[in-house]
Amino acid sequence: MALKAAFLFVAPEVDTTEHKAWVETPQVHVLTIAAKDYEVAAQVAKELVVQGIQAIELCGGFGHAGVAKIVEAVEGKIPVGVVRFDTHPGLGGKSGDRLFGK
């Protein structure tokens, strides 16, 4: 049975229902989803738990506050991993914390 995981990234002006895609390998199925801010990402994370996703990895655009929001949203039901950038090149050299607040 393959691991079902998700990769969440933040980017302004995206729609989570439209900006998502699966990559399926024999051992891992990864759903990549774009969220316009931390609040939307937290809601998506809650839904992923219900859908049976077993792990979430967050892009480097999530700052410390953003990671905390996702960890809180999943209530310890699945692990949350993080790719880290202090400032993210895809977000104009800023942290998601600076753009999306706490």
C-alpha positions in Angstrom: 0.0 0.0 0.0 1.4 3.4 -1.0 1.9 6.3 1.5 -0.6 9.0 0.8 1.0 12.4 1.5 0.4 16.1 0.6 2.7 19.0 -0.2 1.2 22.4 0.5 2.5 25.6 -0.8 1.4 29.2 -0.4 1.0 31.6 -3.3 -1.2 34.7 -3.7 -4.1 34.5 -6.2 -4.5 30.7 -6.2 -7.6 28.6 -5.9 -7.1 25.3 -4.0 -9.9 23.6 -6.0 -8.1 24.4 -9.3 -4.4 24.5 -8.3 -3.7 20.9 -7.2 -2.3 17.7 -8.8 -1.4 14.2 -7.8 2.0 12.4 -8.5 1.7 8.7 -8.0 4.6 6.3 -7.7 4.4 2.7 -6.7 5.3 3.6 -3.0 4.2 7.2 -2.6 1.2 9.2 -3.8 1.7 12.9 -3.3 -1.1 15.5 -3.7 0.4 19.0 -4.3 -2.0 21.9 -3.4 -1.6 25.6 -3.6 -3.2 27.8 -0.9 -3.6 31.6 -1.0 -2.8 32.1 2.7 -2.3 30.4 6.0 -6.0 30.3 6.8 -6.9 28.5 3.6 -3.9 26.1 4.1 -5.1 25.3 7.6 -8.6 24.4 6.3 -7.1 22.3 3.6 -4.9 20.5 6.1 -8.0 19.6 8.2 -9.7 18.2 5.1 -6.6 16.2 4.2 -6.7 14.4 7.6 -10.3 13.5 7.0 -9.5 12.3 3.4 -6.8 9.8 4.8 -3.7 11.7 3.9 -0.9 10.3 6.2 1.6 13.1 6.2 1.9 16.8 5.1 5.0 18.6 4.0 5.0 22.4 3.8 6.9 24.5 1.4 9.6 27.0 2.5 7.1 29.8 2.1 5.5 28.8 5.4 7.2 30.7 8.2 7.2 29.6 11.8 3.7 31.0 12.4 2.4 29.3 9.3 3.8 25.9 10.3 2.3 26.3 13.8 -1.1 27.0 12.2 -0.9 23.7 10.2 0.3 21.7 13.1 -2.6 23.0 15.2 -5.1 22.3 12.4 -4.1 18.6 12.1 -4.3 18.2 15.9 -1.4 15.7 16.0 -3.3 13.2 13.8 -0.6 13.2 11.1 3.0 14.4 11.0 3.9 17.7 9.4 7.3 18.2 7.8 8.8 21.5 6.6 11.1 22.7 3.8 12.8 25.8 5.2 13.8 29.1 3.7 14.3 32.1 5.9 13.0 34.2 3.0 11.4 32.5 0.0 12.4 33.3 -3.6 8.8 32.6 -4.9 7.4 35.1 -2.4 9.5 38.1 -3.4 12.2 37.3 -0.9 9.8 37.4 2.0 8.7 34.9 4.6 5.1 33.7 4.5 4.8 35.1 8.1 5.5 38.6 6.7 2.9 38.2 3.9 0.2 36.2 5.6 0.5 37.3 9.2 0.0 35.2 12.3 
